[in-house]
Amino acid sequence: MTRVFTVITFFLFFGLRAAFAQQDAGVWIQIEAQPSLREARERAQAYANALPDVNGFRLNSGWYAIVIGPYIRDDAEQVLRVYRAERQIPSDSFIAFSNALAQQFWPVGANILERGVINAPVQPEQQPEQPAIGLSLQDADETRSEALQGERLLTAQERKDLQTALQAAGFYNSTIDGAFGQGTRRSMSDWQSFNGFEATGVLTTLQRKTLMDDYNAPLIGVGLARYSDVQAGIELDMPLGVIAFDRYEAPFAHFKPASDLDAQALLISQEGSPATLRALYQVMQSLEIVPLDGKRALRGNSFTIEGRGQGITSHTQAALKDGKIKGFTLVWPEGDEARRARVLAAMRASFTPTDAVLDASAGAEAEQRIDLVSGLQVRKPRLSRSGFYADSNGTVLTVSEASDSCNRITLDGGLEVQVAWQDADLGVSVLRPSQTLAPISVAEFQSDQPRIQSQVAVSGFSYEGALGAPTLTFGEIADLRGLNGEDGVKRLALAAQPGDAGGPVFDDSGNVVGMLLPTPSEGRTLPDSVSLAANVDRLTEVLNKAGVSGQTAQNSTQISPNELSRRASGMTVLVHCWD
């Protein structure tokens, strides 16, 4: 027992000694940390322009810390209080110790860890007479009675704004009603204590300004200012510190990024009707700047579209009034939601349409491309393949590669479909639409085995939708088995394109005798004229497992090329796989 007591005493003694040694060596005020050395150096330079004793060290976590010091502990705590009260440093700055710091990166070439403590710029008996930013620590600009008198002069909206700012800062969680009751007073007192002020429960004039400045800092930081576009006939507040006007391409006024934030915006202005508004609603959802995930609503003469994904968040709104469609789009990088929400709220609240409307010919000389809409990139699927209707409810047969690892699967009209069954060995998927469809034509499966060298045609989107309609590719059956003699697959003498995979294979009677499969590519290259197709027996088996009954062919009479083309066009669909 004595030995155990001795060991404990030893550790307590040397632990306390180490703690005091840490105090003697000086402590630091950590004001910020950045994940990259470049960002940390830029921030350290910015702080060094306004404050003394700024240093930068790599942390053991791999991040880069910006600190002030080193000071003795009492001085450090005083500096922390004063600088936070003056708003010279972030409110979440804290005392840090040298054992958390690794190699120094700022100032370049310095080694402050080898140096002792220095005199603090603010001594305990001193208070800055005129702080560079914000308020003094005691903030004796008004007595409580004077603060109450000033408070009575506030408008109802100004009182609500203070509650909103307290709520945003995390000190108020009740109704925004402008009534300064017990809950509001308590939140004011908590805010004062947190910021180093006397907790009176009544904000002075300067404290109210400090609170509102903090609340509006996101808007100030992005340069929110009033913008008037005479040509588009729109006035609103915009973050002009991070975006700048670029060009007109009707019906949009384009605003490009003007900072590292990579934000974008559009003003929408055109003459139109309810049909024009509906068309715009559809077009906006096809653009890359409007990610697939998010709420969409078209009600009456207005719509809103939210999009989240691929590293961005976007909001689009537009309304039709007096034959004119006016609106805007804001595109913001993900991970900055608090600031985006404030900017968006300001834009929505300030949006004011005027009489003018953007000329429909604006930007007519700009580059024209099939994948651009008024200068905006149309969203492209990761992969597009063909498919065809297997029953009268709109069930689709296609190849598995058109549905594998897709965030969303759609048909060419934008209708979403889900995988009902998949045969991984054959490489075939059955897709079920989200609503019942009425296809123009449905596959009629030929149960009899076709003859070798009989003529066939594949209907497919050879160029993955670029032509807007399926094409027919003609060939013949070369073998009733696969390349390795396997059943369930036939070999065709037919030069197909990747986009044709999943398309129906027709005989000369217009009956489906198979489905084109992707050309194998692992470790070998086949001649261009060699294609493979799943036969009807295997396709029928897959459909049955998905609970679908295909139609058996009744006609064996040869049909005309025009009739075959009509039947193929009504049956073949373009299947999109989206990330």
N, C-alpha and C positions, 0 to 999 in steps of 0.2 A: 504494500500500500504506500509506504514511504517512497518507493521508487517511482510509482505512478505519479504521486504528488510532485516529485522532483521534475519529472518530464513535463508535466503540465506547466509548472512554474517557469521552466526553461523556455517553453514556447510562448507563454504570455509575455515574459520579459523581452525576448528578442522580437516578438511581434509588435509590442508597443514601441520598442526602440526603432524598428523599421518604420513604423508609422510616423514617429517624431522626426526621423531622418528625412522622410518624404516631405513633411512640413517644412523642415529647414531648407530643403533643396528648392522650395518654392512650388507654387501651384499656378495653374493656368486657367484662363477663361476660354472654353471652347465655344466658338460662335457659329461654326458652320462645318459641314463635311460634304465632300463631293466624291463621286465614284471614279472620276478620271483626273489625271494629273493636269491636263490642259485646263479643264474647268476650274480646278482648285487654284491654279496659278492666276487665272483671270480674276477670281473672286478675292484672292489675297491681295492683289494689286489694287483692287477697288477699295478694300478696307484700309489698306496702307495709305491711300490718298487722303483719308479722313481721320484715321486714328493712329496713335503711336504704338510701338511695341507689338506690331503684328508679325506673327511667325506662322510657318506652315510645316506640318509633319505628316509623314505616312503613318497610319494607324495599323495596329496588329491585324485588324480585320481586312486590310487591303484598301480601305478608303483613305482619303486625304483630308486631314483636319486643319482648319484655320483657327489659330488660338492667339490670345493676347497674354503677355507676361514675359518671364515669371515674376510673381509677387509673393510676399508673405500672405498667409491665409486671410488675415483680417483685411489687409489692403485689397486682396482679390475680391472678397465679398463686397466691399464698399464700391469698387470699380464696377462690379457686376450690377449692383443696385442702381448706380447712377446712370451707367450707359443704357441699361434697359429702360429706365425712366425717361431718358432723353431720346429713346428710340434710335440710338446709334447702332445697336446690335439687336438681333432677334430676341423675342421674349422668352424663347426656350433655351437660351444660352446657359451654360452651367460650368461649375468648377471641375477641372480635370487635373490629373496628376501625371508626372513625367513618365511613370512606368507604363502608361498607355501609349506613349509616343515612340515612334521608330525614327527612321532617317529623316532629316530635315530637308525640305525642298524649297522653302522660302524664308528669308531672302536667299538667293542662289549663293552657295558657297559658305553660308553661315553655319555655326555649330553652337547654338544658344544653350544646349543642354549642358555644356561644359562651363557655362557662366553662372554665377550666383544670381540671387534675386535682385531686382531693380526697384527703384522708387516708383510707386504708383502715380499716375498722372493726376489722380484725385485722392487727396488725403482725407482721413476721417473728419478732420475739423473743417474741411473746405467744402463749398458747394459752388458749382459754376455760376457766375453771375448771369451769363447769357448763353445758355446751351445752344449748340449749333442746330440741333433738331429737337422739336417737341418741347417737353416741359421739364422743369426742375424736379428734384426728388420730392420736395415737400409740396410743390404746386400751391403756393400760398397766394394765388391770384385772386381768390374770392373766399369769403367766409361761407359757411353753410347757409346762412340767411340770404346772403347775396346770390348764391347759386340757386336757391329756391325762387328768388325774384326773377332771375333770368330764365328759369325753367318755365315760369308762367307765361312768358312771351312767345313760347314755341307754338307753332301751328299744330293742328291735329296730325298732319302728315309727318311733320318733323318729329313728333313724339313716337309715331309708329316706326319711323326710320331708325330711331335710337333703339327701340325694342328689337327690330330686325337685325341691327348690327350686333347687339348683345347676343342674340340667338345664334348668329353666324360665328361669333367668337366662342360659343359654347357655354355661355353663362345664363341663358334664358331659354326656357322650354315651354312657355305658356302662350296664350292667345296674343296675337298682334292687334291690340285694340287702342293703343295710345293712352290707356289709363295706367298711371304709375301707382299701382297698388303694392301690397306687401311683397309679392313675387318679383315685381320689377325692381323695387328698392333693394331686395336681397341680391339680385343679380348685379345691380350697380355697385353694391358694396363688395361683392366678390371680385368684380372686374377691377375695382380700385386697389384691393389688397394684392391681387395678382400682379398689378403693374407698379406696386411700390408707393401707392398714394394712401392717404388717410381714409379709412373705410367709413365714410359718412352716409352712404346710401343716396347721396345727391351729387350728380356730376356738375362740376364747374364748367364754365364756358370753354376753357381750354381742354378740359377732359372730354367734353362732348366732341370737340373738334378732333382730338386724338382718336377717339373711338370711331368716328365717321371716316377719318383718313385711313385708318386700318381697314375698315370695311370696304372702302372704295379703292384701296391699293391695287386690286386686280384690274380695275378699269383704268386707273392712272397708268399702270405699267404697260398696258397695250395701247395707250394713246387714244382712248375713246373720245371721239369728237363728232360734232355735227357735220354731216356730209349732204350736199344737195347736188343731185344729178338732173340738170335741166333737160337733157335729151330723153332720159328715161322717165322723167316725171316722178321722181321719188326723192324724199328727204328722210333721213334717219341718222341715228348715232352709229358710228362704225369704229372698229379698232384700227385706226389709221397708223398706229405705231408699228403694226405687224403685217398689214396688207397695204397694197397700193394699186390704184387703177391701172389696168393693163390695156384693154381694148373693148370695142363693141363687136359682137357677133349676134345679131338678132336671134332670139329675143332676150339676149343676156348682155349685161355689162360685166366684164370679167375683172376680178381683183386678184392679183397674184401675191405670193408671199413676199414680205419686205423685211424679214428677219429670220433667225434660225428656228423660230416657232413653227414655220411651215403651215400657217393658216391660209385659207382661201375664202373667197366670197363671190357670190353672183347677185346682181340685181335683175329681176325678171320684169319685163315690160313689153306688152304686145296687145294689139287689138284682138278681140276674140269673142267667142260664144261659149255656151256650156259644152258643146262638142270639142271646141279648142282646148278648154280647161281640162276635159277628160283625157284628151290626147297628150297634153303636157304632163299630166299626172303619170301616165304610163311611160312617157319618154324619160322623165327624171329618174324613174326606178331602174332604167337600163344603163345608167351612167356609173362609171367607176367611183365617182365622188359620193355616191349614195350606196353604201354597203347593204347587203341583203337583210341583215338582222335589224329589226326595229319596227315600231308602230307606223302604220299608214292609215290615213282616213280621208275619204272623199265624201263630203257632205254638202249638199246643195251647191252653192257657188264658190266653194273654197276647199282647199285640201292642205294637209300637213303630212310630211314624210320624215321619219327619223331613220337614220342608218348608223349601225355600229359594226366595226370589224376592219380587218386589214390595216390596223394602226390608226384609224381615223373615226371621228364621230361627226355626223352631218345632220343639219336640220334644214328643211325646205318648207316654205309656206307660200301660198299664192291664193288670191281671191279675184273673182270676176265682179266688176261693178261698172255699170254704164258702158258696157261693150269694151272694157279695158281690163286686162289681166295684169296685176301688179303683185310682186312678192320678192323674196330673197332666199338665198341659200348661204349657210355658214358652215364651213368645213374646218374642223379643229383636230389637232392630234390627240389621241387617247392618252390618258394619264394626267390630264390637266382639267378635270371635270369641274372643280369649284370655279375656276376662272372662266371656263367656257360657259357655264350656267349663268354667271353674272353678265357676261358680254351678250349672250343670247337674249336674256331678259331685257337688257337695255335696248337692243335692236328691235325687239318685238314691241316694246312699250312706246318707242319713239317713231316707229314706221308711219310715214305720212305720204300717201299718194297725191300727186298734183295732176294738172290737166294734160300735160304732154304725154306722149307714148313713143317708145323707141321706133325709129324708122325700120320697116321690115327689110330694107335693103342694106342696113348697117352691117359691115363686115363681109359683104358679098365677094370682095376680092381675096378673102382669106383662103388658106389651103383647104381643099375639098378632098375628103377621104371617106370611104364607105364605113369606116369604124369611128368616125367623128360625127358628133351632133353639135352644130354651132360651136365648134372648137373644143368640145369636151369628149374625152375618150369614152366610148361605149364599153361597158363591162363585158369581158369575154369569159366563157366557161373554160375550165381546165381541159375538158375533152368533150368532143361531140361525136356521136355515132348514130347509126340508123336503127330503126325499130319498126314494128308493124302491129296493127290491131289484130288481136287473136280472138276477140268475141265482140258482141254488140254492145257491151257495157264499157268498152274502151280499154280493156286489159291489153298491155303491150308486151310483146316478146322482143328482147334485145340481147346484146352480148354483155357478159358480166363486167367487162372493163368500162362500160358506160355507167355503172352503178357502184363500183368499188371505191370505198373511202371517200365518198362524196358527202359534202355538208348538205347539199340540196340537189335533187334531180328534177328536171323540168322537161316538158315537151316543148316543141318549137313555139307554141302559143303562149308560153309562160306558165302553163298549168303544172302544179307540183304533182309528182307521183312518188309512191313508196315501193320498196322491194317487197313483193309478196312471196317469192320463192327464188332460190338460186341453186343452180347445179354447177358447183365449182369445177367438177371434172370435165364437163362438156363446155363450160364457159358461157352459160346461158342464164339470163335473169328474166323473171316475170315481174312486171311493174303494174301496180294498181293505182289508178288516178284518185285524187282526193274527192272527186265528184263523178257521178255517172255521165258518160259521154254518149254521143250518137254518131259514130263514125260513118263517113260516106260509104265506105266499103270495108268488108271484114275478110280475113283470110279464109279460104276454103281449101282444106288440106287434102291432097291427093294421097289416098291410102295405098294405091298400087305403086310398086317399085318402078321408077323410071328406067328407061333403057339407056345403056352406054351409047354415047355419041348423039343422043337426042338433044335438041336445041333448048336452051334455057336462057332466062334473062334475070338479072339482079336489079332490083329497085333500091336505090340508096342515095344518100346525100354525099356524093363523092368528094365534094370540097367543103364538107362540114358546115353547110348552110350558106356559103357565099353566094350561091345561085338562087337561093330562095325556094327551090322546089327540087324534088328528087329527079334523078336521071336513070335511064335504063342502060345497063351494060350487058351485051349479048355474048354468049359462049355456048359451050356444050358440056355434057357430063363425060368426064374422062374415066372415072372408076367409081364403083359403088361402095368402096371402102376408103379408109384414110391412107396416109402415106406409109404407115406401118401395118396396113392390113386390118385396122381396127373397125369394128362395126359401129353404126350410129353416125358415121361421118362419110361423106362422099367427096371425091375430088373433082373439081371443075377445071376445064380449060377456059379460063376467063381472066382478063386483066382488070382486077378491082383496085380501088383506092382505099386507104384506111377508113375514111368516112363511110364507106359502103357497108362495113361490118355491122351485122345486126339486121340488114335488109332482107326482105323475102326473096326467095328464088322461085321463079314462075316457070311452068312448062308452057307449051304453045296454046294451051286451052285456058290460060289465066289462073290455073290452080297452083297453090303453093306446094312445092316439093322439097323445101328445105329453108334454112336460114344461113346466110353467109357468116362465117367465123373469121376472126382476125387471122392474118397470116402468121404462122409461128416464126419467131425471130431468135430464139435462144440457140446460139452456137451454129447457126446455119442461115444461108440465104437461098431462098427458092427463086426459080425463074418468075418473071413478071406475070406470065400467063398461067400460073398455078394458084388456085384458090381452093379453100375447103368450106364445106357447108354441113351443118347438122341435118340429119334426115328427119322425116316426118314422124317416124316411130318414137324417136328420142324426144322430139318437141312435144308430142302428145303426152308422153310420160311426165315431162316437166310440168305441163299445164295441169294435168290431173292432180299432181301433188300440191299445186297452188289452188286447187278447187275450181278449176276453169275447164269448161268443155268446149273444145274447138269444133268448128263446123266441118263436116265431111263433104268433099267435092261431089257434085252431081253431074256436072257437065264435062264431056270429053271431046267436044267439038272445038276445032281450032278457031281462035278469035283473031280479029284484025289487029294490027299494030296500034291503031288509035284506041281501040277498046282496051287493050292491054295497058297502054299508057294511062288511060282514065282510071282504070281499076287500081293500078299501082300508086297513082298520085293520091287517091282517096284513102289508101290503106297505110302508106309509108309515113312515118313521123321522124322528126329530128329529136334525138335525146341528148340533153345537155347535162354534164356533170360539173357542179360548181364547188369551189373550195369555200 
